């Protein structure tokens, strides 16, 4: 939990380093763990820990204790949101084709496990842990909930569209050095698509008074709306063939030149 908090803070002075040496013994490779208080000469497989990491770890202890003791919905949501941010930050699917195919597959997956069986609903209700966001009802009934997957998986499309906006701007202006964050249109269109999809989920829950597979609404919204927008702008081919690996190579080549 402390590491999640630390991601929002600027880096402080490095206090220690962790290394992971390995050795072969009896025909097997054994992985070790070592703490260094001076920077190791070997730069491979080391992790630095700065003062902000340690401070945030200490700060997280009482918060984790409160969650363990009371399992309060606010602390559950704080942890859940932190996990979502970390997943979105570190996972880059690589191309729009992968995102579209992933959300298409999850569209059918979610429908089957929610409507076809009771497994998904039972697990979501019975399993305690920050794997969902909880929303208490005014009348005191069981909390409404939203699985973290219904946030993270569509967010792969949203975050990719933010990077696609930067790619288009760089393509239009090769001398561009930096891109203003969230300044492009594709990000906002896809974000609007997410809110449209989640609103459709909530309306369906109220109308049918039953649990709904959120990806039934979110997957089409977060794929079809951006593609329709790209088609209208005449950029559908660019979007469909967009690859983050090629984008990174172009940026590195630009820095080299």
VEXDREN-543610 format. One record per atom (N, C-alpha, C): x negated, y negated, z negated; atom name. Coordinates in steps of 0.05 Angstrom, whole numbers, plus 5000, padded with zeros to 4 digits. Layout:
BEGIN
   px   py   pz romi
    X    Y    Z   CA
...
//
This chain:
BEGIN
   px   py   pz romi
 4984 5024 5000    N
 5000 5000 5000   CA
 4983 4975 5000    C
 4960 4977 4985    N
 4942 4954 4984   CA
 4931 4947 5011    C
 4925 4968 5027    N
 4914 4963 5054   CA
 4934 4950 5072    C
 4960 4956 5068    N
 4981 4943 5084   CA
 4981 4914 5078    C
 4979 4907 5052    N
 4979 4879 5043   CA
 4954 4865 5054    C
 4932 4879 5053    N
 4906 4867 5061   CA
 4906 4858 5090    C
 4921 4872 5106    N
 4922 4865 5135   CA
 4932 4837 5140    C
 4947 4826 5120    N
 4958 4799 5124   CA
 4939 4778 5113    C
 4917 4786 5101    N
 4898 4767 5089   CA
 4873 4766 5106    C
 4860 4743 5104    N
 4835 4740 5119   CA
 4813 4757 5106    C
 4793 4764 5120    N
 4772 4781 5109   CA
 4754 4766 5090    C
 4747 4780 5068    N
 4729 4768 5048   CA
 4702 4780 5050    C
 4686 4776 5029    N
 4658 4787 5029   CA
 4659 4817 5026    C
 4642 4830 5042    N
 4641 4860 5041   CA
 4627 4868 5015    C
 4640 4887 5001    N
 4631 4896 4975   CA
 4617 4923 4977    C
 4628 4941 4993    N
 4617 4968 4995   CA
 4623 4980 5023    C
 4611 5001 5029    N
 4615 5016 5054   CA
 4619 5045 5048    C
 4637 5058 5063    N
 4641 5087 5061   CA
 4629 5100 5086    C
 4614 5121 5082    N
 4604 5137 5105   CA
 4614 5165 5102    C
 4613 5180 5124    N
 4623 5207 5124   CA
 4603 5226 5137    C
 4581 5232 5122    N
 4560 5249 5133   CA
 4571 5278 5136    C
 4559 5293 5154    N
 4566 5321 5158   CA
 4541 5338 5158    C
 4544 5363 5150    N
 4522 5381 5150   CA
 4532 5409 5157    C
 4514 5425 5169    N
 4522 5452 5177   CA
 4511 5472 5156    C
 4529 5490 5147    N
 4522 5509 5126   CA
 4539 5534 5130    C
 4525 5557 5132    N
 4538 5583 5136   CA
 4554 5583 5162    C
 4544 5570 5182    N
 4557 5570 5208   CA
 4581 5551 5209    C
 4585 5535 5189    N
 4608 5517 5189   CA
 4598 5488 5184    C
 4613 5469 5195    N
 4607 5441 5191   CA
 4623 5430 5168    C
 4609 5418 5149    N
 4622 5408 5125   CA
 4621 5377 5125    C
 4643 5365 5121    N
 4645 5336 5122   CA
 4642 5325 5094    C
 4625 5305 5091    N
 4620 5292 5065   CA
 4632 5265 5063    C
 4628 5253 5039    N
 4639 5226 5034   CA
 4619 5212 5016    C
 4610 5188 5024    N
 4590 5174 5008   CA
 4596 5144 5006    C
 4590 5133 4983    N
 4595 5105 4978   CA
 4568 5090 4978    C
 4566 5068 4993    N
 4542 5052 4995   CA
 4548 5024 4985    C
 4530 5013 4969    N
 4532 4985 4960   CA
 4514 4966 4976    C
 4499 4977 4995    N
 4484 4961 5014   CA
 4490 4973 5042    C
 4490 4957 5062    N
 4499 4965 5089   CA
 4481 4988 5099    C
 4494 5011 5107    N
 4479 5034 5116   CA
 4464 5027 5143    C
 4441 5039 5147    N
 4427 5035 5172   CA
 4441 5048 5195    C
 4454 5071 5189    N
 4469 5086 5209   CA
 4497 5072 5212    C
 4502 5061 5236    N
 4527 5046 5240   CA
 4550 5063 5248    C
 4546 5088 5254    N
 4567 5106 5263   CA
 4583 5117 5240    C
 4610 5117 5243    N
 4628 5129 5223   CA
 4624 5117 5196    C
 4626 5090 5194    N
 4626 5077 5169   CA
 4650 5059 5167    C
 4660 5055 5143    N
 4683 5038 5137   CA
 4675 5017 5117    C
 4679 4992 5123    N
 4672 4971 5104   CA
 4696 4963 5086    C
 4691 4957 5062    N
 4711 4948 5043   CA
 4704 4921 5032    C
 4721 4901 5037    N
 4714 4874 5028   CA
 4730 4867 5003    C
 4725 4843 4992    N
 4737 4834 4967   CA
 4767 4832 4969    C
 4778 4825 4993    N
 4807 4824 4996   CA
 4820 4851 4996    C
 4806 4871 5007    N
 4816 4899 5005   CA
 4819 4907 4976    C
 4799 4902 4960    N
 4799 4910 4932   CA
 4821 4895 4917    C
 4823 4869 4922    N
 4843 4852 4908   CA
 4871 4862 4914    C
 4876 4869 4940    N
 4902 4878 4948   CA
 4909 4905 4938    C
 4888 4922 4935    N
 4893 4948 4923   CA
 4901 4945 4894    C
 4888 4927 4879    N
 4895 4923 4851   CA
 4923 4911 4850    C
 4930 4892 4868    N
 4956 4880 4868   CA
 4978 4900 4874    C
 4971 4921 4890    N
 4991 4941 4898   CA
 4999 4960 4876    C
 4982 4963 4856    N
 4986 4983 4835   CA
 5013 4978 4820    C
 5017 4954 4809    N
 5043 4950 4795   CA
 5067 4952 4814    C
 5064 4944 4840    N
 5086 4947 4859   CA
 5092 4976 4864    C
 5071 4992 4867    N
 5075 5021 4872   CA
 5088 5034 4847    C
 5080 5025 4823    N
 5092 5035 4798   CA
 5122 5029 4797    C
 5129 5004 4804    N
 5157 4996 4804   CA
 5173 5014 4823    C
 5162 5019 4846    N
 5176 5036 4865   CA
 5179 5064 4854    C
 5158 5075 4843    N
 5159 5102 4832   CA
 5179 5104 4809    C
 5180 5083 4792    N
 5197 5084 4769   CA
 5227 5081 4776    C
 5233 5061 4792    N
 5261 5054 4797   CA
 5271 5062 4825    C
 5253 5067 4844    N
 5260 5073 4871   CA
 5280 5052 4882    C
 5273 5027 4876    N
 5291 5005 4883   CA
 5290 5001 4913    C
 5313 4993 4924    N
 5315 4991 4954   CA
 5298 4969 4965    C
 5293 4947 4949    N
 5276 4926 4959   CA
 5247 4936 4962    C
 5237 4950 4942    N
 5210 4961 4944   CA
 5208 4982 4966    C
 5229 4997 4969    N
 5229 5017 4991   CA
 5227 5002 5018    C
 5241 4980 5021    N
 5240 4965 5046   CA
 5213 4952 5051    C
 5201 4942 5029    N
 5175 4930 5032   CA
 5154 4950 5042    C
 5154 4974 5031    N
 5136 4995 5040   CA
 5143 5003 5069    C
 5169 5006 5075    N
 5177 5014 5102   CA
 5169 4994 5123    C
 5173 4969 5117    N
 5165 4948 5136   CA
 5135 4948 5140    C
 5120 4952 5118    N
 5091 4954 5121   CA
 5082 4977 5139    C
 5094 5000 5136    N
 5088 5023 5153   CA
 5095 5017 5182    C
 5117 5003 5187    N
 5125 4996 5214   CA
 5104 4977 5227    C
 5095 4958 5212    N
 5075 4939 5222   CA
 5049 4953 5229    C
 5040 4971 5212    N
 5016 4986 5217   CA
 5018 5003 5242    C
 5041 5016 5245    N
 5045 5034 5268   CA
 5045 5017 5294    C
 5059 4995 5294    N
 5061 4978 5318   CA
 5033 4966 5324    C
 5018 4960 5303    N
 4992 4948 5307   CA
 4972 4967 5320    C
 4972 4992 5311    N
 4951 5011 5319   CA
 4958 5028 5343    C
 4984 5033 5348    N
 4992 5051 5370   CA
 4999 5035 5395    C
 4983 5039 5416    N
 4988 5027 5442   CA
 4993 5049 5462    C
 5017 5053 5471    N
 5023 5076 5489   CA
 5006 5076 5515    C
 4998 5053 5525    N
 4980 5053 5548   CA
 4992 5042 5573    C
 5017 5049 5579    N
 5030 5040 5603   CA
 5060 5038 5599    C
 5073 5022 5616    N
 5102 5020 5614   CA
 5116 5046 5621    C
 5104 5062 5640    N
 5116 5087 5647   CA
 5118 5106 5623    C
 5097 5106 5606    N
 5097 5123 5582   CA
 5119 5114 5563    C
 5121 5087 5559    N
 5141 5077 5541   CA
 5169 5084 5551    C
 5174 5080 5576    N
 5201 5085 5588   CA
 5208 5115 5586    C
 5189 5133 5592    N
 5194 5161 5590   CA
 5198 5170 5561    C
 5182 5158 5543    N
 5185 5165 5514   CA
 5212 5157 5504    C
 5221 5133 5510    N
 5248 5124 5500   CA
 5270 5140 5514    C
 5266 5148 5539    N
 5286 5164 5553   CA
 5288 5192 5539    C
 5266 5204 5532    N
 5267 5230 5519   CA
 5279 5228 5491    C
 5273 5206 5477    N
 5283 5202 5450   CA
 5313 5196 5450    C
 5323 5185 5473    N
 5351 5180 5476   CA
 5367 5206 5473    C
 5358 5227 5487    N
 5372 5253 5485   CA
 5366 5267 5459    C
 5341 5264 5449    N
 5333 5276 5424   CA
 5351 5266 5401    C
 5355 5240 5399    N
 5370 5228 5377   CA
 5400 5236 5379    C
 5410 5237 5404    N
 5438 5245 5407   CA
 5443 5274 5397    C
 5424 5292 5405    N
 5427 5320 5397   CA
 5426 5323 5367    C
 5406 5311 5353    N
 5403 5316 5325   CA
 5423 5301 5307    C
 5436 5281 5318    N
 5457 5267 5302   CA
 5484 5278 5308    C
 5491 5281 5334    N
 5518 5291 5341   CA
 5519 5321 5342    C
 5497 5334 5351    N
 5497 5363 5354   CA
 5494 5378 5329    C
 5479 5367 5310    N
 5475 5380 5284   CA
 5477 5360 5262    C
 5476 5369 5237    N
 5477 5351 5214   CA
 5449 5347 5201    C
 5429 5358 5215    N
 5402 5357 5203   CA
 5392 5329 5199    C
 5393 5312 5220    N
 5382 5285 5218   CA
 5396 5268 5197    C
 5422 5269 5196    N
 5437 5254 5176   CA
 5431 5264 5148    C
 5430 5291 5144    N
 5425 5302 5118   CA
 5397 5295 5108    C
 5377 5297 5125    N
 5350 5289 5117   CA
 5348 5260 5110    C
 5361 5243 5126    N
 5360 5214 5121   CA
 5373 5207 5094    C
 5394 5221 5087    N
 5408 5215 5062   CA
 5395 5228 5038    C
 5385 5252 5041    N
 5375 5267 5018   CA
 5346 5261 5011    C
 5329 5256 5032    N
 5301 5253 5027   CA
 5294 5225 5017    C
 5283 5224 4993    N
 5275 5198 4981   CA
 5247 5192 4990    C
 5243 5167 4998    N
 5217 5158 5007   CA
 5221 5135 5027    C
 5199 5120 5031    N
 5201 5096 5049   CA
 5200 5104 5078    C
 5218 5122 5086    N
 5220 5131 5115   CA
 5244 5117 5128    C
 5256 5098 5114    N
 5280 5085 5124   CA
 5283 5058 5110    C
 5298 5040 5121    N
 5306 5015 5108   CA
 5334 5019 5097    C
 5337 5009 5072    N
 5363 5012 5059   CA
 5377 4985 5057    C
 5403 4985 5060    N
 5419 4960 5059   CA
 5443 4966 5041    C
 5443 4955 5016    N
 5466 4960 4998   CA
 5492 4947 5008    C
 5514 4961 5003    N
 5540 4951 5011   CA
 5553 4935 4989    C
 5569 4916 4996    N
 5582 4899 4976   CA
 5601 4915 4958    C
 5614 4935 4969    N
 5634 4951 4953   CA
 5621 4972 4936    C
 5594 4973 4936    N
 5580 4992 4919   CA
 5578 5020 4929    C
 5587 5026 4953    N
 5585 5053 4964   CA
 5556 5059 4971    C
 5552 5083 4982    N
 5525 5091 4990   CA
 5512 5071 5009    C
 5486 5066 5005    N
 5472 5046 5022   CA
 5473 5054 5051    C
 5475 5033 5068    N
 5470 5038 5097   CA
 5440 5040 5101    C
 5432 5055 5122    N
 5404 5059 5126   CA
 5397 5058 5155    C
 5371 5051 5160    N
 5361 5050 5188   CA
 5333 5064 5187    C
 5330 5085 5202    N
 5305 5100 5202   CA
 5282 5083 5214    C
 5258 5088 5204    N
 5235 5072 5213   CA
 5230 5078 5243    C
 5237 5102 5252    N
 5233 5108 5280   CA
 5250 5090 5298    C
 5273 5082 5288    N
 5290 5065 5304   CA
 5280 5036 5306    C
 5259 5030 5290    N
 5246 5004 5291   CA
 5220 5007 5307    C
 5204 5026 5300    N
 5177 5029 5311   CA
 5177 5036 5341    C
 5194 5056 5348    N
 5193 5066 5376   CA
 5202 5045 5396    C
 5225 5031 5392    N
 5231 5009 5410   CA
 5211 4986 5409    C
 5198 4983 5385    N
 5178 4961 5383   CA
 5154 4966 5400    C
 5148 4991 5407    N
 5127 4996 5426   CA
 5132 4981 5452    C
 5157 4981 5461    N
 5164 4967 5486   CA
 5162 4937 5482    C
 5171 4927 5458    N
 5171 4898 5453   CA
 5142 4888 5452    C
 5125 4902 5437    N
 5097 4893 5434   CA
 5083 4895 5461    C
 5089 4916 5477    N
 5076 4918 5503   CA
 5084 4895 5521    C
 5109 4886 5519    N
 5118 4863 5535   CA
 5104 4837 5528    C
 5096 4835 5502    N
 5080 4812 5495   CA
 5053 4812 5508    C
 5041 4836 5510    N
 5016 4839 5524   CA
 5019 4837 5554    C
 5042 4845 5564    N
 5047 4843 5593   CA
 5050 4813 5600    C
 5062 4797 5583    N
 5063 4768 5588   CA
 5035 4756 5590    C
 5017 4765 5572    N
 4990 4755 5574   CA
 4976 4764 5599    C
 4982 4788 5608    N
 4971 4799 5633   CA
 4980 4783 5657    C
 5006 4776 5658    N
 5016 4760 5680   CA
 5004 4732 5681    C
 5001 4721 5657    N
 4989 4694 5656   CA
 4960 4694 5665    C
 4946 4715 5657    N
 4918 4717 5666   CA
 4916 4722 5696    C
 4935 4737 5706    N
 4935 4743 5735   CA
 4941 4718 5751    C
 4958 4701 5740    N
 4965 4676 5754   CA
 4943 4655 5752    C
 4928 4657 5730    N
 4907 4637 5725   CA
 4882 4651 5716    C
 4864 4658 5734    N
 4840 4674 5728   CA
 4821 4659 5710    C
 4823 4633 5708    N
 4805 4618 5691   CA
 4815 4616 5662    C
 4838 4628 5657    N
 4850 4626 5630   CA
 4833 4640 5610    C
 4828 4627 5587    N
 4811 4639 5566   CA
 4828 4652 5545    C
 4850 4639 5537    N
 4867 4650 5516   CA
 4896 4648 5524    C
 4913 4663 5511    N
 4942 4664 5517   CA
 4956 4656 5491    C
 4975 4638 5493    N
 4991 4630 5470   CA
 5009 4653 5462    C
 5007 4661 5437    N
 5022 4684 5427   CA
 5052 4680 5430    C
 5065 4701 5441    N
 5094 4702 5444   CA
 5105 4679 5461    C
 5089 4671 5480    N
 5098 4648 5497   CA
 5111 4658 5523    C
 5109 4684 5529    N
 5120 4694 5554   CA
 5150 4702 5552    C
 5162 4705 5575    N
 5191 4711 5575   CA
 5198 4740 5571    C
 5180 4758 5579    N
 5186 4787 5577   CA
 5189 4795 5547    C
 5173 4784 5530    N
 5175 4790 5502   CA
 5202 4783 5491    C
 5211 4759 5497    N
 5236 4749 5486   CA
 5260 4764 5498    C
 5258 4771 5524    N
 5280 4787 5536   CA
 5282 4814 5523    C
 5259 4827 5518    N
 5260 4854 5505   CA
 5268 4852 5476    C
 5260 4831 5462    N
 5269 4827 5435   CA
 5299 4823 5434    C
 5310 4807 5453    N
 5339 4804 5455   CA
 5352 4831 5460    C
 5340 4847 5477    N
 5351 4873 5484   CA
 5353 4891 5458    C
 5332 4889 5441    N
 5333 4904 5416   CA
 5356 4895 5399    C
 5360 4869 5396    N
 5382 4860 5379   CA
 5409 4867 5391    C
 5410 4867 5417    N
 5435 4876 5430   CA
 5441 4905 5425    C
 5420 4921 5426    N
 5423 4950 5421   CA
 5430 4956 5392    C
 5417 4942 5373    N
 5423 4947 5344   CA
 5450 4937 5337    C
 5459 4915 5350    N
 5486 4905 5346   CA
 5507 4925 5356    C
 5501 4937 5379    N
 5519 4957 5389   CA
 5521 4981 5370    C
 5498 4988 5358    N
 5498 5010 5338   CA
 5516 5003 5315    C
 5513 4979 5304    N
 5529 4971 5281   CA
 5559 4970 5287    C
 5566 4960 5310    N
 5594 4958 5319   CA
 5605 4986 5321    C
 5590 5005 5333    N
 5599 5032 5336   CA
 5604 5046 5309    C
 5586 5040 5290    N
 5589 5051 5263   CA
 5615 5041 5250    C
 5621 5016 5253    N
 5645 5004 5241   CA
 5670 5015 5255    C
 5669 5019 5281    N
 5692 5028 5296   CA
 5698 5057 5291    C
 5677 5074 5292    N
 5681 5103 5289   CA
 5678 5113 5261    C
 5667 5095 5243    N
 5663 5102 5215   CA
 5647 5128 5211    C
 5626 5129 5226    N
 5608 5153 5225   CA
 5580 5144 5233    C
 5560 5161 5224    N
 5532 5155 5231   CA
 5528 5155 5261    C
 5512 5137 5270    N
 5506 5135 5299   CA
 5476 5138 5304    C
 5469 5151 5326    N
 5441 5153 5334   CA
 5433 5126 5346    C
 5417 5111 5332    N
 5410 5083 5341   CA
 5396 5083 5368    C
 5380 5104 5373    N
 5366 5104 5399   CA
 5385 5109 5423    C
 5409 5118 5417    N
 5429 5120 5438   CA
 5434 5093 5451    C
 5432 5072 5435    N
 5437 5045 5444   CA
 5411 5030 5449    C
 5391 5035 5432    N
 5366 5020 5434   CA
 5349 5028 5458    C
 5348 5054 5464    N
 5331 5064 5486   CA
 5339 5052 5513    C
 5365 5053 5520    N
 5372 5040 5546   CA
 5368 5010 5545    C
 5375 4997 5522    N
 5372 4968 5521   CA
 5343 4959 5525    C
 5325 4973 5511    N
 5297 4964 5511   CA
 5281 4973 5536    C
 5293 4989 5553    N
 5280 4997 5578   CA
 5294 4984 5602    C
 5320 4987 5603    N
 5335 4978 5627   CA
 5336 4947 5629    C
 5340 4934 5607    N
 5341 4904 5608   CA
 5315 4892 5617    C
 5292 4899 5606    N
 5266 4888 5617   CA
 5262 4895 5646    C
 5269 4920 5654    N
 5265 4927 5682   CA
 5284 4912 5701    C
 5309 4908 5692    N
 5327 4891 5708   CA
 5317 4863 5710    C
 5306 4852 5688    N
 5295 4825 5688   CA
 5271 4823 5708    C
 5254 4844 5707    N
 5231 4845 5725   CA
 5240 4847 5754    C
 5261 4862 5759    N
 5272 4865 5786   CA
 5282 4839 5797    C
 5296 4824 5780    N
 5307 4798 5788   CA
 5284 4778 5794    C
 5263 4780 5779    N
 5240 4762 5783   CA
 5221 4771 5805    C
 5226 4795 5816    N
 5209 4805 5837   CA
 5183 4817 5826    C
 5183 4825 5801    N
 5158 4835 5788   CA
 5161 4864 5779    C
 5181 4878 5789    N
 5186 4905 5780   CA
 5162 4923 5785    C
 5150 4922 5808    N
 5127 4939 5814   CA
 5104 4933 5795    C
 5100 4908 5789    N
 5079 4901 5769   CA
 5084 4913 5742    C
 5109 4911 5734    N
 5117 4922 5707   CA
 5114 4952 5707    C
 5124 4966 5728    N
 5124 4995 5728   CA
 5096 5006 5729    C
 5078 4992 5743    N
 5050 5002 5746   CA
 5031 4990 5725    C
 5042 4974 5706    N
 5025 4961 5686   CA
 5011 4982 5669    C
 4985 4979 5666    N
 4969 4996 5649   CA
 4951 4979 5631    C
 4953 4984 5605    N
 4938 4969 5586   CA
 4908 4975 5589    C
 4901 4999 5596    N
 4872 5006 5600   CA
 4860 4989 5622    C
 4874 4986 5644    N
 4864 4970 5666   CA
 4863 4941 5658    C
 4882 4932 5642    N
 4883 4904 5633   CA
 4858 4899 5616    C
 4851 4917 5598    N
 4827 4914 5581   CA
 4802 4913 5598    C
 4800 4930 5618    N
 4777 4930 5636   CA
 4774 4904 5650    C
 4796 4892 5659    N
 4795 4867 5673   CA
 4786 4845 5654    C
 4795 4845 5629    N
 4787 4825 5610   CA
 4757 4828 5603    C
 4747 4852 5601    N
 4719 4857 5595   CA
 4702 4848 5618    C
 4711 4853 5643    N
 4696 4844 5666   CA
 4696 4814 5668    C
 4717 4801 5660    N
 4718 4772 5661   CA
 4699 4760 5640    C
 4697 4773 5617    N
 4678 4763 5596   CA
 4649 4767 5606    C
 4644 4789 5620    N
 4617 4795 5629   CA
 4608 4775 5650    C
 4627 4767 5668    N
 4621 4748 5689   CA
 4619 4720 5677    C
//
